[in-house]
């Protein structure tokens, strides 16, 4: 297996921190240090810049973007401590290369930079995290115009770098400067920490759940240059979840791992400060366990620049990888078996 660069899109004048892809319309959203949010359509092997969102809305870098499932809404978290919600207009049939997105709401509450935003699988909960060491969970309606904070989670002891929901369950993971991943769940309408995953020896920058409902697993990437896979094994007598570190993936990275993505194809991809893009594959062994191997590795994937994020995306019906880096580029990768 190998990875081949298909396109390299120069979209921003500064670091691209976050990307998300909405496959129904083929819409890529990006967030950057230059305060801009861009929407690009990737379809039929072509790319069209559809809209550049109002860059006066956020006063500082846009750190995270996320499309709402089953909806036309986009959430963006900024270093100015706010979250913006944008809605899509209808594409002009006579001019499909344009799309105007309007500001729908501004959410305030965090005291410091917002580092991550993530929607629950049904789109009715939005999780946000911040340098203020907290994770907030917001509830919204079908229109996505009003947001009520239903829980403020403050058990991390340091900056919270990233949040991600399970794609089928109401489980939330947060990654932090305190070297841990915390798993959160709803206990009788009150969100509480269900587990603390310890083992990384440095800041945990990112995590991503397996797309399978069973077993429940999550991968994480850290300052310690490792990617780890964790597995939920059950609840204890106090209704706390028990998780184990199932695997430390083969060593690839020499510096911080900033991004991980677990695809629907079962493959894990990772990127980081060393410019390496790596892909790992799991193989079941005869004793019922599994092993992971590196099946593809691409060095200097953004030249001399660090890579901040990676995401498996279904583009034109095919599993592909998107990466974004300090060079202001989003790269599209084809996986060749």
C-alpha positions in Angstrom: 0.0 0.0 0.0 1.2 3.5 -0.8 -0.1 7.1 -0.7 0.0 9.3 -3.7 -0.4 13.1 -3.7 -3.4 14.0 -6.0 -3.8 17.7 -5.3 -2.1 20.4 -3.2 -4.4 23.3 -2.6 -2.9 26.6 -1.4 -5.9 28.0 0.4 -4.5 30.2 3.2 -1.7 32.6 3.9 -0.9 31.1 7.2 -1.3 27.8 9.1 -4.3 25.6 8.4 -5.3 24.2 11.8 -8.5 22.3 11.0 -10.4 20.7 8.1 -13.7 18.9 7.8 -15.4 17.3 4.8 -19.1 17.0 4.1 -19.5 14.2 1.5 -23.1 14.8 0.3 -22.2 18.0 -1.5 -18.4 17.4 -1.5 -17.7 20.4 0.7 -14.4 20.9 2.4 -14.2 23.5 5.2 -10.9 24.9 6.5 -9.9 27.1 9.4 -6.6 29.0 9.6 -4.4 31.4 11.6 -5.3 34.0 9.0 -8.8 34.1 10.6 -10.5 33.0 7.4 -12.8 30.0 6.9 -13.0 28.7 3.4 -15.5 26.3 1.7 -14.2 24.4 -1.3 -16.1 21.8 -3.3 -14.2 18.7 -4.2 -16.1 16.7 -6.8 -15.4 14.9 -10.0 -11.7 15.4 -9.6 -12.0 19.2 -9.5 -11.9 21.8 -6.8 -14.0 25.0 -6.7 -13.6 27.7 -4.0 -17.3 28.4 -3.2 -17.1 30.9 -0.4 -14.7 32.7 1.9 -16.6 33.4 5.1 -16.6 36.8 6.7 -13.1 37.1 8.3 -14.3 40.0 10.6 -16.4 37.6 12.7 -13.4 36.2 14.5 -10.7 38.4 15.9 -8.1 35.7 16.1 -7.1 32.4 14.5 -9.8 29.8 13.6 -8.6 26.7 15.4 -11.4 24.1 14.6 -14.2 23.6 12.1 -16.9 20.9 11.9 -19.9 20.2 9.7 -23.1 19.3 11.6 -24.3 15.8 10.6 -27.5 15.6 8.5 -27.5 19.4 8.2 -26.1 22.4 6.3 -24.5 24.0 9.4 -20.8 24.6 10.1 -19.3 25.3 13.5 -16.0 27.1 13.9 -14.0 27.6 17.2 -11.6 30.5 17.5 -8.7 31.7 19.7 -10.9 34.7 20.4 -12.9 32.4 22.8 -16.0 32.3 20.7 -17.7 29.7 18.4 -19.5 30.8 15.2 -22.3 28.8 13.5 -22.8 29.2 9.8 -25.6 28.1 7.5 -25.5 27.2 3.9 -27.6 28.8 1.3 -28.9 26.8 -1.7 -26.4 26.5 -4.6 -27.5 28.4 -7.6 -28.5 25.8 -10.3 -27.3 28.1 -13.0 -24.1 28.9 -11.3 -23.2 25.8 -9.1 -19.7 27.1 -8.5 -20.9 29.6 -5.9 -22.3 29.1 -2.4 -23.0 31.8 0.1 -22.9 30.9 3.8 -24.5 33.2 6.4 -23.6 33.7 10.1 -26.4 32.1 12.1 -25.1 32.4 15.7 -22.2 33.3 17.9 -21.7 31.2 21.1 -19.8 32.7 24.1 -18.8 31.2 27.4 -15.2 30.1 27.3 -12.7 32.3 29.1 -9.8 31.6 26.7 -9.0 30.2 23.2 -11.4 27.6 21.9 -9.2 24.7 20.6 -11.8 22.2 19.4 -15.5 21.8 18.3 -17.3 18.6 17.5 -20.9 17.6 16.8 -22.6 14.5 18.3 -23.7 11.9 15.8 -27.3 13.1 15.8 -26.3 16.8 15.5 -28.2 17.9 18.7 -25.1 18.3 20.9 -22.0 20.5 20.2 -18.9 19.9 22.3 -16.3 22.7 22.6 -13.0 22.8 24.5 -10.6 25.5 25.5 -7.3 26.6 27.0 -9.4 27.4 30.1 -9.2 23.7 30.9 -12.9 23.1 30.3 -15.2 21.2 28.0 -18.6 22.6 27.4 -21.6 20.7 26.0 -24.2 22.8 24.2 -27.7 21.6 23.2 -29.4 22.9 20.1 -32.6 22.3 18.1 -33.1 21.2 14.5 -32.6 24.7 13.2 -29.4 25.2 15.1 -30.1 28.8 15.9 -30.3 28.6 19.7 -27.6 27.0 22.0 -28.0 26.1 25.7 -25.0 25.0 27.7 -26.1 21.8 29.5 -22.8 20.9 31.1 -19.4 22.4 31.9 -16.8 19.7 32.4 -13.7 20.9 34.4 -11.8 17.8 35.4 -8.8 18.4 33.1 -5.9 20.1 34.9 -4.5 21.7 31.8 -5.4 23.1 28.4 -7.9 20.9 26.5 -6.6 20.5 22.9 -9.3 18.4 21.2 -12.8 16.9 21.5 -14.4 14.2 19.4 -17.7 12.3 19.6 -18.2 8.7 18.8 -20.0 8.4 15.4 -22.8 6.2 16.7 -22.9 6.6 20.5 -23.2 9.5 22.9 -19.6 9.2 24.1 -17.3 12.2 24.0 -13.5 12.1 24.2 -11.3 15.1 25.2 -7.5 15.3 24.8 -5.4 17.5 27.0 -2.0 19.1 27.8 -2.3 17.1 31.1 -1.2 14.0 29.1 -4.7 12.3 29.3 -7.7 11.4 27.3 -11.0 11.6 29.2 -14.2 9.8 28.2 -17.5 11.5 29.0 -21.0 10.1 29.1 -24.5 11.1 30.1 -25.4 9.9 33.6 -29.1 10.6 34.2 -29.0 13.9 32.2 -25.7 14.9 33.9 -22.5 14.6 31.9 -19.7 13.1 33.9 -16.2 11.6 33.3 -16.5 7.9 32.8 -12.8 7.1 32.3 -9.4 8.6 32.3 -6.9 7.1 29.8 -3.4 7.5 31.1 -0.2 6.2 29.5 1.0 9.0 27.2 4.1 10.8 28.4 3.3 14.2 26.9 0.5 16.4 25.7 -2.3 14.4 23.9 -3.1 16.5 20.9 -5.9 14.5 19.3 -8.0 11.3 19.4 -10.5 9.6 17.1 -13.0 6.8 17.7 -13.2 3.6 15.7 -16.2 3.8 13.4 -17.4 0.4 14.6 -20.0 0.4 17.4 -18.4 -2.8 18.9 -15.8 -3.0 20.3 -15.6 0.6 21.4 -12.1 1.8 20.7 -10.2 5.1 20.3 -6.8 6.1 19.0 -4.8 9.0 20.3 -1.6 10.9 19.3 0.8 12.7 21.6 3.9 14.8 22.2 5.6 11.6 23.1 5.6 10.7 19.3 3.3 7.6 19.8 -0.1 6.6 18.6 -2.0 4.4 21.0 -5.2 2.4 20.7 -7.5 2.1 23.7 -10.3 -0.4 24.2 -13.4 -0.2 26.4 -13.8 -3.5 28.3 -16.8 -2.9 30.6 -18.2 -1.0 33.6 -17.1 -1.5 37.1 -19.3 -1.6 40.2 -19.4 2.2 40.4 -20.5 2.6 36.8 -17.1 3.8 35.7 -15.9 2.6 32.4 -12.8 0.4 32.3 -10.4 1.0 29.4 -7.1 -0.6 28.5 -4.3 0.5 26.2 -4.7 -2.3 23.6 -1.7 -1.3 21.4 1.1 1.2 21.0 1.3 1.4 17.2 4.7 0.8 15.5 7.0 3.8 15.9 7.0 6.1 12.9 7.1 9.7 14.1 10.2 11.4 15.5 8.3 14.4 16.9 4.8 15.3 18.1 1.8 13.6 16.7 -0.8 16.3 16.0 -3.5 14.4 14.1 -5.0 11.0 14.0 -8.0 9.7 12.0 -9.7 6.3 12.1 -11.3 5.5 8.8 -14.4 3.5 8.0 -12.0 1.2 6.2 -10.4 0.3 9.6 -7.2 2.0 8.8 -5.6 4.6 11.1 -3.7 7.6 9.7 -1.4 9.9 11.7 0.5 13.1 11.0 2.7 15.4 13.0 5.5 17.9 13.5 8.0 15.8 11.5 6.0 16.1 8.3 5.3 12.3 8.1 2.0 10.9 7.0 1.6 7.3 8.2 -1.1 4.6 7.7 -1.5 1.6 10.0 -3.5 -1.6 9.4 -4.7 -4.1 11.9 -4.4 -7.9 11.4 -6.2 -10.4 13.6 -4.1 -13.2 15.0 -5.0 -16.8 15.6 -5.1 -16.3 19.4 -7.9 -13.8 19.0 -5.7 -10.8 19.5 -4.5 -8.3 16.8 -1.3 -6.6 15.6 -0.8 -3.3 13.8 1.6 -2.7 11.1 2.7 0.4 9.1 1.4 -0.2 5.5 2.3 3.3 4.1 4.6 6.1 5.1 5.2 9.4 3.3 7.8 11.8 4.5 7.9 15.6 3.9 4.2 15.5 3.1 4.0 19.2 3.3 7.6 20.0 2.4 9.5 21.3 5.4 6.3 22.3 7.2 4.5 20.6 10.2 1.2 18.9 9.5 -1.6 19.8 11.9 -4.4 17.5 11.0 -5.5 14.5 9.0 -8.9 13.2 8.0 -10.2 10.2 6.2 -12.9 11.4 3.7 -15.1 9.8 1.1 -14.5 11.8 -2.1 -16.2 10.8 -5.3 -17.1 7.5 -3.6 -13.5 6.7 -2.7 -11.7 6.6 0.6 -9.0 9.3 0.5 -6.9 11.3 3.0 -6.9 15.1 3.6 -4.0 16.7 5.4 -3.4 20.4 6.3 -0.3 22.1 7.5 1.7 25.2 8.4 2.2 25.9 4.7 -1.4 27.0 4.3 -2.1 24.0 2.1 -4.6 21.2 2.1 -3.3 18.1 0.4 -5.5 15.3 -1.0 -4.0 11.8 -1.0 -5.0 8.7 -2.9 -4.5 5.3 -1.3 -3.0 2.8 -3.7 -3.2 -0.9 -2.8 
